[in-house]
Amino acid sequence: MGRLVPQEELVALAPAQEKVRPQVPESVLSMPVKALELSQRAQNCMDSKGIKTLGELLHLTETELLEIRNFGRITLQEIQEKLAAQGLNVGMLAPEKK
């Protein structure tokens, strides 16, 4: 039989730390994707998927973007660079998978 732990030895367990979601101003989220001045191919891909704002773009993962027709690694790299210039990242607002 295990020993009983006196109350003063009990340590409260911290709740599991959740990943902190980055705070992005609404003015940035509502900015049109066209403001990134993407190449024609990248812009066409955004249009075909109906992605009109940065907020919509930031909710997509790299994998989701690569599933868009005519959207390849070079287009992904272009978007990553344009977002990085604004201090943003692809998928930074994407829901976490459990």
trRosetta pair geometry for C-beta under 8 A, 3 or more apart (Angstrom, degrees):
i j d omega theta_ij theta_ji phi_ij phi_ji
5 9 5.0 -119 -177 81 95 121
5 10 6.0 112 125 -67 122 78
6 9 5.1 88 63 4 78 105
6 10 7.9 -131 100 -19 45 82
7 10 5.8 -44 -160 9 41 116
14 17 7.3 8 133 -51 118 86
19 96 6.5 129 43 -74 136 147
21 93 6.9 65 -166 -121 113 65
22 92 5.4 -22 31 167 134 118
22 93 7.3 -93 57 -73 95 76
24 28 5.2 -104 173 78 95 127
24 29 5.6 112 114 -57 114 96
24 55 7.6 168 102 -100 136 79
24 58 6.9 26 -16 131 173 174
24 88 7.1 51 -115 -108 128 108
24 92 7.6 110 -49 105 130 125
24 93 6.8 -68 10 -65 137 126
25 28 4.8 93 66 4 83 100
25 29 7.1 -153 100 -5 44 88
26 29 5.4 -55 -143 39 38 113
26 30 6.0 25 162 -11 71 110
27 30 6.3 -60 -141 43 24 101
27 31 6.9 49 150 -50 57 94
28 31 5.5 -34 -157 -4 36 120
28 54 5.9 -71 158 82 71 145
28 55 7.8 123 110 -60 66 81
28 86 7.2 145 -146 166 120 126
28 88 7.4 174 168 -68 133 132
29 53 6.5 43 156 150 55 124
29 54 6.0 -130 -134 81 28 92
29 55 3.4 52 -171 -73 86 112
29 58 7.3 -85 -118 31 78 135
30 53 5.6 -52 -145 -145 31 137
30 54 7.7 -11 42 39 13 90
30 55 6.5 13 -63 -13 40 125
31 35 5.1 -68 169 34 106 151
31 53 6.4 119 67 -156 40 80
31 54 4.8 19 65 -1 95 121
32 35 5.2 119 72 -17 76 95
32 52 6.3 -51 -134 168 77 73
32 53 6.2 -67 -104 -102 36 58
32 54 7.8 59 97 -24 7 79
33 36 5.9 -36 -177 12 56 114
33 38 7.0 -14 154 -7 93 129
33 43 7.4 156 120 -124 110 73
33 46 4.9 -156 125 -178 159 155
33 51 5.8 69 -46 125 154 92
33 52 6.2 -145 4 -176 105 21
33 53 6.5 -150 -36 -113 80 6
33 54 6.3 151 -85 -67 63 56
33 56 7.7 -64 -51 62 116 106
33 57 5.9 121 -99 -43 112 134
34 37 7.5 48 168 -71 52 41
34 38 7.7 -98 -124 20 38 93
34 43 6.9 56 -105 -130 71 118
35 54 7.7 -51 54 -46 116 112
36 54 7.6 129 -48 -89 113 100
36 79 7.4 28 158 -130 157 68
36 82 4.4 68 -169 162 111 140
36 83 7.5 -19 -121 -63 132 61
36 86 7.9 -79 -106 -25 90 135
37 82 7.5 -170 59 -130 71 130
38 42 3.8 -112 171 92 124 122
38 43 4.6 158 81 -55 111 81
38 46 6.9 113 48 -8 160 134
38 78 6.6 99 -144 135 86 123
38 79 6.9 6 -113 -88 122 78
38 82 6.6 -67 -85 -39 79 168
39 42 4.8 90 54 10 80 103
39 43 6.9 -151 89 -4 38 89
39 75 7.5 -116 54 -116 119 81
39 78 6.1 -51 3 -169 112 164
40 43 5.8 -59 -145 41 29 110
40 44 6.1 33 156 -23 65 107
41 44 5.7 -55 -148 35 28 112
41 45 6.5 30 153 -20 63 104
41 70 6.5 -130 -166 150 97 115
41 75 6.0 -111 116 -94 110 118
42 45 5.7 -53 -153 33 32 113
42 46 6.6 32 150 -18 65 103
42 71 7.7 80 -120 -119 59 87
42 75 4.9 167 -91 -151 87 98
42 78 5.5 -115 -67 93 148 136
42 79 6.2 172 -152 -60 132 95
43 46 5.6 -51 -150 35 35 112
43 47 6.2 37 151 -19 67 106
44 47 5.5 -53 -146 38 32 113
44 48 6.2 33 155 -22 66 106
44 70 7.1 -25 100 95 115 142
45 48 5.8 -53 -143 35 29 110
45 49 6.5 15 159 -6 63 110
45 68 5.0 93 -169 131 104 136
45 69 7.4 -166 -123 75 85 57
45 70 5.8 -144 -84 86 100 95
45 71 4.4 105 -145 -75 147 103
45 75 6.3 74 4 177 158 153
46 49 6.2 -68 -150 45 27 101
46 51 4.4 -90 -159 70 79 105
46 52 7.7 133 156 -77 104 31
46 57 7.2 -24 -125 -88 113 112
47 50 7.5 34 -178 -74 31 29
47 51 7.8 -80 -54 48 21 70
48 68 6.8 129 84 -170 112 107
48 69 6.5 -80 128 56 153 102
48 70 7.8 86 24 41 157 115
49 68 5.1 -56 -59 -117 129 124
50 56 7.9 -105 116 174 72 154
51 56 4.7 -175 -143 113 76 123
51 57 5.3 87 -179 -73 130 78
51 60 7.4 -51 -102 -15 138 142
52 56 6.3 67 43 21 59 148
53 56 4.9 103 59 4 77 98
53 57 7.1 -141 102 -1 45 88
54 57 5.3 -57 -148 41 39 114
54 58 5.9 38 156 -23 72 107
54 83 7.9 143 -147 -114 107 95
54 86 7.9 -86 -137 109 149 162
54 88 7.1 -53 -177 -154 123 176
55 58 5.9 -54 -142 35 27 109
55 59 6.8 28 157 -21 60 106
55 93 7.2 -41 -156 65 62 164
56 59 6.1 -60 -158 30 31 112
56 60 7.5 26 150 -21 61 105
57 60 6.1 -63 -164 26 38 110
57 79 7.5 -143 -172 -168 129 127
57 83 7.7 -154 126 -86 127 125
57 90 7.7 -76 156 -121 89 69
58 83 7.7 144 -90 -138 87 134
58 88 6.3 -82 -100 -175 118 124
58 89 7.8 82 -136 76 91 48
58 90 7.5 -149 -124 -136 50 30
58 91 7.3 -123 -173 -16 51 6
58 92 5.4 -42 -167 53 102 88
58 93 4.3 58 128 20 103 114
58 94 7.6 -138 146 -39 55 69
59 91 7.9 21 170 -127 13 40
59 93 4.9 -53 -83 96 62 101
59 94 5.5 117 -172 -90 43 56
59 95 7.6 26 -162 -17 90 74
60 64 4.4 -127 -164 88 92 129
60 65 5.4 108 135 -56 125 85
60 90 7.1 -51 91 -168 78 86
60 91 6.5 -77 103 -83 40 67
60 94 6.4 8 162 -87 3 110
61 64 4.7 100 51 6 74 100
61 65 7.1 -137 96 -3 41 86
61 90 7.1 84 -159 145 31 95
61 91 4.2 52 -112 -105 55 123
61 94 4.8 59 -59 -109 82 169
62 65 5.7 -58 -151 37 32 111
62 66 6.2 29 154 -19 67 109
62 76 6.1 62 -148 -153 91 133
62 90 5.5 81 -71 122 76 138
62 91 6.1 -56 -22 -31 69 132
63 66 5.8 -57 -146 37 29 110
63 67 6.7 34 152 -26 61 104
64 67 5.8 -53 -157 25 33 116
64 68 7.8 46 146 -32 58 90
64 94 7.7 172 9 -118 137 133
65 68 5.9 -39 -170 5 44 114
65 71 5.7 -123 161 150 73 143
65 75 7.9 -154 156 109 112 104
65 76 5.8 125 110 -104 131 96
65 79 7.1 -134 -161 59 155 158
65 90 6.7 -59 -14 -158 147 131
66 71 6.1 -150 -124 109 30 102
66 72 7.3 51 -136 -129 81 29
66 73 7.6 22 -113 -71 112 57
66 76 6.3 -9 -75 -66 88 135
67 71 7.6 4 61 64 28 122
68 71 3.8 47 76 5 100 139
70 75 7.8 83 133 -31 69 158
71 75 5.0 -113 -150 83 64 146
71 76 7.0 88 166 -54 91 82
72 75 5.5 101 52 14 57 101
72 76 7.0 -103 117 -5 35 95
73 76 5.4 -54 -146 37 33 115
73 77 6.2 36 154 -22 66 103
74 77 5.6 -50 -149 34 32 113
74 78 6.5 37 150 -22 63 102
75 78 5.5 -49 -150 31 34 115
75 79 6.5 30 153 -15 65 104
76 79 5.9 -58 -151 38 31 107
76 80 6.2 33 152 -21 66 107
76 90 7.3 4 -163 -75 87 167
77 80 5.6 -53 -145 36 31 114
77 81 6.4 32 156 -19 64 105
78 81 6.0 -59 -153 36 28 110
78 82 6.4 23 153 -16 64 108
79 82 5.7 -55 -144 39 33 110
79 83 6.1 30 158 -16 67 108
79 90 6.4 77 116 -78 110 116
80 83 6.0 -59 -146 41 27 107
80 84 6.1 30 156 -24 64 109
80 89 7.4 15 -142 -144 79 62
80 90 5.6 -57 -93 -18 80 118
81 84 5.6 -53 -143 34 29 113
81 85 6.6 36 155 -25 61 101
82 85 5.8 -50 -157 26 31 115
82 86 7.2 16 149 -6 60 106
83 86 5.8 -67 -160 43 39 104
83 88 4.1 -90 -177 87 92 97
83 89 6.1 138 127 -94 128 18
83 90 6.2 150 39 -49 162 66
84 87 7.4 47 -169 -78 36 17
84 88 7.1 -113 -73 62 26 53
84 89 7.0 47 -83 -88 72 66
88 92 6.3 -131 -168 16 73 146
89 92 4.4 106 66 -54 89 113
91 94 4.2 -31 -157 -4 74 129
